Amino acid sequence: MLAPLSVQAQGTPRTFPESALRGKLVVTLPPEVSLNGKPDRLSPGARIHDTNNLLVMSGGLINRELVVNYVRDGHGLIHEVWILTPQEAAMKRPARPA
């Protein structure tokens, strides 16, 4: 049986919302995180996508520094996160709101 190919292996680049920002995320004690070295928090129901666009649990990412794109909810909490591949991380993206 063949394993499914990752999104990148299929040649389909991921697209991110225009509002998505770039940062370095470290999950400390879910829902508590560090974003760019500052304390922050995941929203209730936050979604974290791995490099294959599969949803992952924040508890499995504790103490790993990850380059991510993210968007916040209406309350300012981190609501959606995409863990980036090295190729995606090399692409320019704003680090903070203008």
C-alpha positions as CSV (number, residue, x, y, z in Angstrom):
1,M,0.0,0.0,0.0
2,L,1.4,3.4,-0.9
3,A,1.5,6.2,1.6
4,P,-0.3,9.4,0.7
5,L,2.0,12.1,-0.7
6,S,2.5,15.4,1.1
7,V,1.0,18.5,-0.3
8,Q,4.5,19.8,-1.2
9,A,5.4,16.4,-2.9
10,Q,2.4,16.7,-5.1
11,G,3.6,20.1,-6.3
12,T,0.6,22.0,-4.9
13,P,1.8,25.0,-3.0
14,R,-0.2,26.0,0.1
15,T,-1.9,29.3,0.1
16,F,-2.3,31.4,3.2
17,P,-4.7,34.2,4.0
18,E,-3.4,37.7,3.2
19,S,-3.9,38.6,6.9
20,A,-1.5,35.8,8.0
21,L,1.6,37.0,9.7
22,R,5.0,35.2,10.2
23,G,6.5,34.3,13.5
24,K,8.4,31.9,15.7
25,L,6.1,29.9,17.9
26,V,6.9,27.8,20.9
27,V,4.1,25.9,22.6
28,T,4.9,26.1,26.4
29,L,1.8,24.8,28.2
30,P,-1.2,24.7,26.0
31,P,-3.0,27.0,25.4
32,E,0.0,29.1,26.5
33,V,2.6,29.8,23.8
34,S,5.5,32.1,23.1
35,L,5.3,34.0,19.9
36,N,8.5,35.8,18.8
37,G,9.8,35.5,22.4
38,K,6.7,37.0,24.0
39,P,4.0,35.3,26.0
40,D,0.8,34.7,24.0
41,R,-2.2,32.4,23.9
42,L,-4.0,30.0,21.5
43,S,-7.8,30.6,21.1
44,P,-10.3,28.0,22.2
45,G,-10.5,25.7,19.2
46,A,-7.3,26.9,17.6
47,R,-6.2,24.9,14.6
48,I,-2.6,24.0,13.9
49,H,-1.7,22.7,10.5
50,D,1.6,20.7,10.0
51,T,3.7,20.9,6.9
52,N,1.4,18.4,5.2
53,N,-1.6,20.5,6.1
54,L,-2.8,17.9,8.6
55,L,-4.2,19.2,12.0
56,V,-1.9,18.5,14.9
57,M,-2.5,18.9,18.7
58,S,-0.6,21.7,20.5
59,G,0.4,19.2,23.2
60,G,2.6,17.3,20.7
61,L,4.6,20.5,19.9
62,I,5.7,21.5,23.4
63,N,9.1,23.2,23.5
64,R,9.7,23.0,19.8
65,E,10.6,26.3,18.0
66,L,8.5,26.5,14.8
67,V,8.5,29.0,12.0
68,V,4.8,29.6,11.3
69,N,2.2,31.7,9.6
70,Y,-0.7,32.6,11.9
71,V,-3.9,34.6,12.2
72,R,-5.6,35.9,15.3
73,D,-9.3,35.8,16.2
74,G,-11.5,38.9,17.0
75,H,-10.2,38.8,20.6
76,G,-6.5,38.9,19.6
77,L,-5.8,35.2,20.4
78,I,-3.9,33.0,17.9
79,H,-6.6,31.1,16.1
80,E,-5.0,29.4,13.1
81,V,-1.4,28.3,12.6
82,W,0.5,26.8,9.7
83,I,3.9,25.2,10.4
84,L,6.1,26.1,7.5
85,T,8.4,24.0,5.4
86,P,11.9,25.5,4.8
87,Q,10.8,26.6,1.3
88,E,7.7,28.4,2.7
89,A,9.7,30.0,5.5
90,A,12.1,31.4,2.9
91,M,9.2,33.4,1.3
92,K,8.7,36.9,2.5
93,R,5.8,37.6,4.8
94,P,5.0,40.4,7.3
95,A,6.0,39.6,10.9
96,R,3.6,42.0,12.5
97,P,0.5,44.1,11.5
98,A,1.3,47.2,9.6
